Amino acid sequence: MDRMLYLAMSGASHSMKAQAVNANNLANVNTTSFRADLAAFQSVAVEGAGHDSRVYSVARGNGVDLSHGATVSTGRELDVAINGEGWFAIQAADGGEGFTRAGNFRVSSFGQLETDRGQPVLGNSGLPIIIPPSEKIEIAPDGTVSARPVGQTASTLVVIDRVKMVNPEPATMQKGNDGVMRLNDGTTSIADASVTLSSGMLEGSNVNAVDSMVNMISLARQFEMGVKMMKAAEDNDRASAQLLQMS
């Protein structure tokens, strides 16, 4: 069979993995600032005797599509979107620094400014931003967080902190299983003053639903082809066994 069964099996297996990645992207088509995952595979020639056209499918890990999603206006004072390149620095679940472009912030019951997933937003000091009891909160284009304390006049605004915004090189980052971007070496980043934001705006997912649906159909056809090749290998094996019995 010239390794036919194993080649078909590896191709079908990786088609299933690519389908899982594609399905996850499609499920997050409406998730704020979601970045689509990319399934990467490589063809590797089979060593030894056999046809040169026979190749194994080898997984090379998942990449990330860092293109921007569409920006929509919400009018909410704690909704912010980064203009152009850049990221918000947040505290990940493991306590380290992570990056996100999801700017749908909120204030927790403990006064922490956090994302809608409960991740504390970091200030330029590298510590979570704490908001005192306030009647109004504003986030300026440069990330400065101001608040009007309870009982103060409308013209009274107190500067609390400044949201840490960074712009590391894409090649130095990787996406974790929690969907948070991190630096490859696990270090912390340096705030970039050139990164700005827009208040009352949110960036949507960069997943194209139509492309994902087409890709889903294509991957399903590839998997079916792999299964048919495995069935053909089984038929060839059965025919060979019958010939040997007759000899």
N, C-alpha and C positions, 0 to 999 in steps of 0.2 A: 504493500500500500504506500510505500515511500513516505512514511510518517503522515499520511493523509489525515488520519483520524486526529492526531495531536495538533496538526496545523488548524484544522477546522474547529477543534475544541477551543484553542487559544483565541481564535478570532471571534467565536460566539461569546466566550466569556468576557472579552473586553468590550464587545458591543453592549452587553448587559451593564457593565460598569459605566460606559458612556451614556447609556440610557438613564441610569440613576442620577448622574450629574445633570443631564438635561432636564429631567423631571423636577429636580430640586430648583433649578433656575426658573422653570415655568411656575412652580408653586410660589416663588417670590417675585412675580411680575409686578405686584402692587406693594412690595415692601420698600419703605423709604430708603433711598440711597443704596439699595442692594447692588453688589457687584457680581456679575455672572461668573461662574466657575467654567474653566476650559479643561476638557479631558484631553490629555496628550498621550499619544501612542506612537510607537516607532516600529518599522519593519526591519527585522533582523534575519539575515540569510541563514539557512539551515546548513550546518557543517556536515561534511561527509558526502558519500555518494548520493546522487539524486539529481532531479532537475533544478537548474539555477533559479527557476521562477518560484520555487517553494520557499516561503518566508514565514517566520514566526511573528506574531503581534506581541510587542512588549510595552507595558505601561511605563511611562516616564514621569508620572506625577501630574497633578492638576495645576493649571495656571489660573490667572484671574484677568478678566476683562476690565481694565481700569478706565474705560471711556465713560463720559459723564451721562447722567440721566437727565430727563427733562425737568425743568424747574417750574413749580406751580405756586401761585399766591394763595396764602391761607389767612393772612391778616392777624394771626395770633402773635403776640409780642414775644413769646419764647420759641417760636419757630424761626430758624435761621438757616441759610444756605450759603455755602462757600462760593465765591466768585472765581471761576477758573480753577487752577490747580491748588491743592492744599487739603489738609485734613484737620479735624478736631482731635485733640489729645484727650483720652479718657483713661480711667483706671479699669483694667480688665479684671475678670473674676479671679485670676491668679495673683492679683496685686501689682502686676507689672503694667507698663504703659502700653496702650494700644491706640489705634487710629480708626476713626469713622468719619463719614460725611453725613451721617444722620443727625440733623439739627433739630429734631422735634424734642426739645428739652422740657423739663418739668422740675418743680421743687419738691423734694421728698418731705415727709413728715418731720425729718430731722434737720431740715433747712439746707440740704445739699442740692446743688444744681446737678441734675443727672439726665441721662438719655431716657427714652421711653422704655428701655430694657433694664433700667435701674443701674446703669454704669455711671459712676461719678465723673463729672466733667472737670478736667484739671485746669488750674490757672497757670500763669507764667512761672509761678514758684514751684510748680510740679505737684502741688497739693490740691485736693478737691476744693471747689469753690463753695463757701458757706454763705447762704443768704439769710440775713436777719428778718424777723417779722416785718413784712412790707405790704404796702397797698398797691405799689406799682413797681415793675421791673423792666428795665430797658437794656438792650444789648446793642452797642454802637457798631458801625461797620468795621472798626479795628478790633472788635472783640471785647471792648470795655463793658463791664457789667455794672450798671447803676441801679439803685433802688431808692424808693421814697418810703422811709420808715413810717410805721403806723402812727397816726396822729399829727404828722407834719403837713405843712402847706404844700400846695401843688407844685410850687417852684423849688422845693427842697429835694435835691437828688444827691445821694451819697455814693461815691465810687467804691464798689466792693472789691473787684478784682478784674482781671482780664483773661478771657478764654485763651488757652494756649492753642495756637494754630501753627501747624508745621507743614513743611513741603519736602519730605525726603525723596531721594531718587527712587523711582519705581522698582529698579533692580535690587534695591536694598531691603525690600519689604516682602512679606509673605502673609498669606491669609490663614488664620487658625480655624479649627473646627467650630469655634464659637462665632465665626463670621467677622472677627475683629482682625484688622491688619496690624502687624508688628514688624519691627526691624529684625532682619535675619540674625544679627549678632546678639539680640536681646538687650541692647543698651537703650538709653533714653534719647530722645531727639532734642533739637534746639529750636526754640520758637522762631518763627519767620515773620517779621513785621510786614512783609510785602503781601501776605495773605489777608484778604478782606472777606467780609460776608454781607449778606443782605437780610434784613429783618422782615418777618412776616412772609417768608418764602420757605419752601421745602424742595429738596431734590428727590426725584423719583428713582425707581429702579432703571438700570440700563439694559434690562432683558427685553428683547423683541419677541413678543408672544407669537407672531406669525412665523418667524424664523425658527423658534423653538418647536412649534408644532410640526413644521416641515422636517426638521431634524429628527423629531421623534419617529415620524413615519419612515425616514431613511434608515435609522438605526434598527427599527423593527424588521425591515427588509433584509438588512445585513445579518441580523441574528437568524432569521429564517433560512438564509442561504447557508450559514454555518451548520445549522441543524440538518439541512438536506445533504450537505457534504458528509456529515457523520453517518447519515443513513446510507449514502452511497458506499462509504467505506465498509459498513457492516454487510451490505449486499455483496460487495466484492470478496470479502472474507468468507462469506457463506459459499459463494460460487467456487472459490479456490479449494475450500475443504471438500466439496462434492467431487471436484476433479481428482483430488488426491485419493479419495475413497474408491474411485473408478479405476485408478491406475494399479 
